[in-house]
Amino acid sequence: MRAWRTLVDIVRVRRERSRARLQLAAMTERELLDCGMTRSEIEYELRKPRRQR
């Protein structure tokens, strides 16, 4: 049962990150700056483990 829970958690995190990437990719440079991010930081931030964000 523990392995199943781990797999479900992995899938959930990947979906969240995928949605975040799509949202960030759709943002204008101005919107990203308002959030305090640049395009080069997006991928770096999304690769961090959840506990480090």
Phi and psi restraints in degrees (range 20) as a CNS / XPLOR table:
assign (resid 1 and name C) (resid 2 and name N)
       (resid 2 and name CA) (resid 2 and name C) 1.0 -63.5 20.0 2
assign (resid 2 and name N) (resid 2 and name CA)
       (resid 2 and name C) (resid 3 and name N) 1.0 -40.1 20.0 2
assign (resid 2 and name C) (resid 3 and name N)
       (resid 3 and name CA) (resid 3 and name C) 1.0 -62.8 20.0 2
assign (resid 3 and name N) (resid 3 and name CA)
       (resid 3 and name C) (resid 4 and name N) 1.0 -39.9 20.0 2
assign (resid 3 and name C) (resid 4 and name N)
       (resid 4 and name CA) (resid 4 and name C) 1.0 -62.0 20.0 2
assign (resid 4 and name N) (resid 4 and name CA)
       (resid 4 and name C) (resid 5 and name N) 1.0 -44.5 20.0 2
assign (resid 4 and name C) (resid 5 and name N)
       (resid 5 and name CA) (resid 5 and name C) 1.0 -62.9 20.0 2
assign (resid 5 and name N) (resid 5 and name CA)
       (resid 5 and name C) (resid 6 and name N) 1.0 -40.8 20.0 2
assign (resid 5 and name C) (resid 6 and name N)
       (resid 6 and name CA) (resid 6 and name C) 1.0 -62.8 20.0 2
assign (resid 6 and name N) (resid 6 and name CA)
       (resid 6 and name C) (resid 7 and name N) 1.0 -44.3 20.0 2
assign (resid 6 and name C) (resid 7 and name N)
       (resid 7 and name CA) (resid 7 and name C) 1.0 -61.6 20.0 2
assign (resid 7 and name N) (resid 7 and name CA)
       (resid 7 and name C) (resid 8 and name N) 1.0 -44.7 20.0 2
assign (resid 7 and name C) (resid 8 and name N)
       (resid 8 and name CA) (resid 8 and name C) 1.0 -60.6 20.0 2
assign (resid 8 and name N) (resid 8 and name CA)
       (resid 8 and name C) (resid 9 and name N) 1.0 -42.5 20.0 2
assign (resid 8 and name C) (resid 9 and name N)
       (resid 9 and name CA) (resid 9 and name C) 1.0 -63.3 20.0 2
assign (resid 9 and name N) (resid 9 and name CA)
       (resid 9 and name C) (resid 10 and name N) 1.0 -41.4 20.0 2
assign (resid 9 and name C) (resid 10 and name N)
       (resid 10 and name CA) (resid 10 and name C) 1.0 -62.6 20.0 2
assign (resid 10 and name N) (resid 10 and name CA)
       (resid 10 and name C) (resid 11 and name N) 1.0 -45.5 20.0 2
assign (resid 10 and name C) (resid 11 and name N)
       (resid 11 and name CA) (resid 11 and name C) 1.0 -62.6 20.0 2
assign (resid 11 and name N) (resid 11 and name CA)
       (resid 11 and name C) (resid 12 and name N) 1.0 -41.5 20.0 2
assign (resid 11 and name C) (resid 12 and name N)
       (resid 12 and name CA) (resid 12 and name C) 1.0 -63.4 20.0 2
assign (resid 12 and name N) (resid 12 and name CA)
       (resid 12 and name C) (resid 13 and name N) 1.0 -44.8 20.0 2
assign (resid 12 and name C) (resid 13 and name N)
       (resid 13 and name CA) (resid 13 and name C) 1.0 -64.4 20.0 2
assign (resid 13 and name N) (resid 13 and name CA)
       (resid 13 and name C) (resid 14 and name N) 1.0 -42.0 20.0 2
assign (resid 13 and name C) (resid 14 and name N)
       (resid 14 and name CA) (resid 14 and name C) 1.0 -63.1 20.0 2
assign (resid 14 and name N) (resid 14 and name CA)
       (resid 14 and name C) (resid 15 and name N) 1.0 -39.8 20.0 2
assign (resid 14 and name C) (resid 15 and name N)
       (resid 15 and name CA) (resid 15 and name C) 1.0 -64.9 20.0 2
assign (resid 15 and name N) (resid 15 and name CA)
       (resid 15 and name C) (resid 16 and name N) 1.0 -41.9 20.0 2
assign (resid 15 and name C) (resid 16 and name N)
       (resid 16 and name CA) (resid 16 and name C) 1.0 -60.7 20.0 2
assign (resid 16 and name N) (resid 16 and name CA)
       (resid 16 and name C) (resid 17 and name N) 1.0 -45.4 20.0 2
assign (resid 16 and name C) (resid 17 and name N)
       (resid 17 and name CA) (resid 17 and name C) 1.0 -65.7 20.0 2
assign (resid 17 and name N) (resid 17 and name CA)
       (resid 17 and name C) (resid 18 and name N) 1.0 -37.7 20.0 2
assign (resid 17 and name C) (resid 18 and name N)
       (resid 18 and name CA) (resid 18 and name C) 1.0 -63.0 20.0 2
assign (resid 18 and name N) (resid 18 and name CA)
       (resid 18 and name C) (resid 19 and name N) 1.0 -45.5 20.0 2
assign (resid 18 and name C) (resid 19 and name N)
       (resid 19 and name CA) (resid 19 and name C) 1.0 -61.3 20.0 2
assign (resid 19 and name N) (resid 19 and name CA)
       (resid 19 and name C) (resid 20 and name N) 1.0 -41.4 20.0 2
assign (resid 19 and name C) (resid 20 and name N)
       (resid 20 and name CA) (resid 20 and name C) 1.0 -63.6 20.0 2
assign (resid 20 and name N) (resid 20 and name CA)
       (resid 20 and name C) (resid 21 and name N) 1.0 -42.4 20.0 2
assign (resid 20 and name C) (resid 21 and name N)
       (resid 21 and name CA) (resid 21 and name C) 1.0 -60.5 20.0 2
assign (resid 21 and name N) (resid 21 and name CA)
       (resid 21 and name C) (resid 22 and name N) 1.0 -44.1 20.0 2
assign (resid 21 and name C) (resid 22 and name N)
       (resid 22 and name CA) (resid 22 and name C) 1.0 -63.2 20.0 2
assign (resid 22 and name N) (resid 22 and name CA)
       (resid 22 and name C) (resid 23 and name N) 1.0 -42.3 20.0 2
assign (resid 22 and name C) (resid 23 and name N)
       (resid 23 and name CA) (resid 23 and name C) 1.0 -65.1 20.0 2
assign (resid 23 and name N) (resid 23 and name CA)
       (resid 23 and name C) (resid 24 and name N) 1.0 -44.5 20.0 2
assign (resid 23 and name C) (resid 24 and name N)
       (resid 24 and name CA) (resid 24 and name C) 1.0 -66.6 20.0 2
assign (resid 24 and name N) (resid 24 and name CA)
       (resid 24 and name C) (resid 25 and name N) 1.0 -38.0 20.0 2
assign (resid 24 and name C) (resid 25 and name N)
       (resid 25 and name CA) (resid 25 and name C) 1.0 -65.2 20.0 2
assign (resid 25 and name N) (resid 25 and name CA)
       (resid 25 and name C) (resid 26 and name N) 1.0 -29.4 20.0 2
assign (resid 25 and name C) (resid 26 and name N)
       (resid 26 and name CA) (resid 26 and name C) 1.0 -81.4 20.0 2
assign (resid 26 and name N) (resid 26 and name CA)
       (resid 26 and name C) (resid 27 and name N) 1.0 -12.2 20.0 2
assign (resid 26 and name C) (resid 27 and name N)
       (resid 27 and name CA) (resid 27 and name C) 1.0 -78.1 20.0 2
assign (resid 27 and name N) (resid 27 and name CA)
       (resid 27 and name C) (resid 28 and name N) 1.0 148.4 20.0 2
assign (resid 27 and name C) (resid 28 and name N)
       (resid 28 and name CA) (resid 28 and name C) 1.0 -78.9 20.0 2
assign (resid 28 and name N) (resid 28 and name CA)
       (resid 28 and name C) (resid 29 and name N) 1.0 166.0 20.0 2
assign (resid 28 and name C) (resid 29 and name N)
       (resid 29 and name CA) (resid 29 and name C) 1.0 -58.4 20.0 2
assign (resid 29 and name N) (resid 29 and name CA)
       (resid 29 and name C) (resid 30 and name N) 1.0 -38.8 20.0 2
assign (resid 29 and name C) (resid 30 and name N)
       (resid 30 and name CA) (resid 30 and name C) 1.0 -64.5 20.0 2
assign (resid 30 and name N) (resid 30 and name CA)
       (resid 30 and name C) (resid 31 and name N) 1.0 -43.0 20.0 2
assign (resid 30 and name C) (resid 31 and name N)
       (resid 31 and name CA) (resid 31 and name C) 1.0 -63.8 20.0 2
assign (resid 31 and name N) (resid 31 and name CA)
       (resid 31 and name C) (resid 32 and name N) 1.0 -39.8 20.0 2
assign (resid 31 and name C) (resid 32 and name N)
       (resid 32 and name CA) (resid 32 and name C) 1.0 -64.1 20.0 2
assign (resid 32 and name N) (resid 32 and name CA)
       (resid 32 and name C) (resid 33 and name N) 1.0 -42.6 20.0 2
assign (resid 32 and name C) (resid 33 and name N)
       (resid 33 and name CA) (resid 33 and name C) 1.0 -62.8 20.0 2
assign (resid 33 and name N) (resid 33 and name CA)
       (resid 33 and name C) (resid 34 and name N) 1.0 -37.4 20.0 2
assign (resid 33 and name C) (resid 34 and name N)
       (resid 34 and name CA) (resid 34 and name C) 1.0 -62.5 20.0 2
assign (resid 34 and name N) (resid 34 and name CA)
       (resid 34 and name C) (resid 35 and name N) 1.0 -30.8 20.0 2
assign (resid 34 and name C) (resid 35 and name N)
       (resid 35 and name CA) (resid 35 and name C) 1.0 -84.7 20.0 2
assign (resid 35 and name N) (resid 35 and name CA)
       (resid 35 and name C) (resid 36 and name N) 1.0 -7.3 20.0 2
assign (resid 35 and name C) (resid 36 and name N)
       (resid 36 and name CA) (resid 36 and name C) 1.0 82.9 20.0 2
assign (resid 36 and name N) (resid 36 and name CA)
       (resid 36 and name C) (resid 37 and name N) 1.0 25.7 20.0 2
assign (resid 36 and name C) (resid 37 and name N)
       (resid 37 and name CA) (resid 37 and name C) 1.0 -126.9 20.0 2
assign (resid 37 and name N) (resid 37 and name CA)
       (resid 37 and name C) (resid 38 and name N) 1.0 157.2 20.0 2
assign (resid 37 and name C) (resid 38 and name N)
       (resid 38 and name CA) (resid 38 and name C) 1.0 -118.3 20.0 2
assign (resid 38 and name N) (resid 38 and name CA)
       (resid 38 and name C) (resid 39 and name N) 1.0 165.0 20.0 2
assign (resid 38 and name C) (resid 39 and name N)
       (resid 39 and name CA) (resid 39 and name C) 1.0 -58.1 20.0 2
assign (resid 39 and name N) (resid 39 and name CA)
       (resid 39 and name C) (resid 40 and name N) 1.0 -36.6 20.0 2
assign (resid 39 and name C) (resid 40 and name N)
       (resid 40 and name CA) (resid 40 and name C) 1.0 -68.9 20.0 2
assign (resid 40 and name N) (resid 40 and name CA)
       (resid 40 and name C) (resid 41 and name N) 1.0 -22.0 20.0 2
assign (resid 40 and name C) (resid 41 and name N)
       (resid 41 and name CA) (resid 41 and name C) 1.0 -85.7 20.0 2
assign (resid 41 and name N) (resid 41 and name CA)
       (resid 41 and name C) (resid 42 and name N) 1.0 -18.9 20.0 2
assign (resid 41 and name C) (resid 42 and name N)
       (resid 42 and name CA) (resid 42 and name C) 1.0 -57.5 20.0 2
assign (resid 42 and name N) (resid 42 and name CA)
       (resid 42 and name C) (resid 43 and name N) 1.0 -55.8 20.0 2
assign (resid 42 and name C) (resid 43 and name N)
       (resid 43 and name CA) (resid 43 and name C) 1.0 -63.7 20.0 2
assign (resid 43 and name N) (resid 43 and name CA)
       (resid 43 and name C) (resid 44 and name N) 1.0 -39.1 20.0 2
assign (resid 43 and name C) (resid 44 and name N)
       (resid 44 and name CA) (resid 44 and name C) 1.0 -59.5 20.0 2
assign (resid 44 and name N) (resid 44 and name CA)
       (resid 44 and name C) (resid 45 and name N) 1.0 -47.1 20.0 2
assign (resid 44 and name C) (resid 45 and name N)
       (resid 45 and name CA) (resid 45 and name C) 1.0 -65.9 20.0 2
assign (resid 45 and name N) (resid 45 and name CA)
       (resid 45 and name C) (resid 46 and name N) 1.0 -38.2 20.0 2
assign (resid 45 and name C) (resid 46 and name N)
       (resid 46 and name CA) (resid 46 and name C) 1.0 -74.2 20.0 2
assign (resid 46 and name N) (resid 46 and name CA)
       (resid 46 and name C) (resid 47 and name N) 1.0 -18.6 20.0 2
assign (resid 46 and name C) (resid 47 and name N)
       (resid 47 and name CA) (resid 47 and name C) 1.0 -84.8 20.0 2
assign (resid 47 and name N) (resid 47 and name CA)
       (resid 47 and name C) (resid 48 and name N) 1.0 -14.1 20.0 2
assign (resid 47 and name C) (resid 48 and name N)
       (resid 48 and name CA) (resid 48 and name C) 1.0 -67.0 20.0 2
assign (resid 48 and name N) (resid 48 and name CA)
       (resid 48 and name C) (resid 49 and name N) 1.0 143.1 20.0 2
assign (resid 48 and name C) (resid 49 and name N)
       (resid 49 and name CA) (resid 49 and name C) 1.0 -60.0 20.0 2
assign (resid 49 and name N) (resid 49 and name CA)
       (resid 49 and name C) (resid 50 and name N) 1.0 150.4 20.0 2
assign (resid 49 and name C) (resid 50 and name N)
       (resid 50 and name CA) (resid 50 and name C) 1.0 -54.4 20.0 2
assign (resid 50 and name N) (resid 50 and name CA)
       (resid 50 and name C) (resid 51 and name N) 1.0 -39.4 20.0 2
assign (resid 50 and name C) (resid 51 and name N)
       (resid 51 and name CA) (resid 51 and name C) 1.0 -68.3 20.0 2
assign (resid 51 and name N) (resid 51 and name CA)
       (resid 51 and name C) (resid 52 and name N) 1.0 -16.0 20.0 2
assign (resid 51 and name C) (resid 52 and name N)
       (resid 52 and name CA) (resid 52 and name C) 1.0 -93.5 20.0 2
assign (resid 52 and name N) (resid 52 and name CA)
       (resid 52 and name C) (resid 53 and name N) 1.0 -7.2 20.0 2
